Amino acid sequence: MSENNLQIDTRPPELVGTKELAHAVSASTRTVERWRADGKIPYLRISPRLLLYSVPSVVEALGRFAVKAKYGPKS
């Protein structure tokens, strides 16, 4: 029998890294890093080099900074 050298990702599927989060919210990794440093988005520090994010939590947190339209559509 041959052994499979299959890498298994044990992270829960709702947690993503910086690159995946940047892709999910259409931002650069540097922007994600700046949001994190400014305290705008929640994250989990698993180790000094491993940071994970919950996409729904980040989207909710960023929603606080959304600009609301002053005027509604014309009828």
Stockholm file with secondary structure:
# STOCKHOLM 1.0

chainA/1-75         MSENNLQIDTRPPELVGTKELAHAVSASTRTVERWRADGKIPYLRISPRLLLYSVPSVVEALGRFAVKAKYGPKS
#=GR chainA/1-75 SS CCCCCCCCCCSCTTEECHHHHHHHTTCCHHHHHHHHHTTCSCCEEEETTEEEEEHHHHHHHHHTTCCCCSSCCCC
#=GC SS_cons        CCCCCCCCCCSCTTEECHHHHHHHTTCCHHHHHHHHHTTCSCCEEEETTEEEEEHHHHHHHHHTTCCCCSSCCCC
//
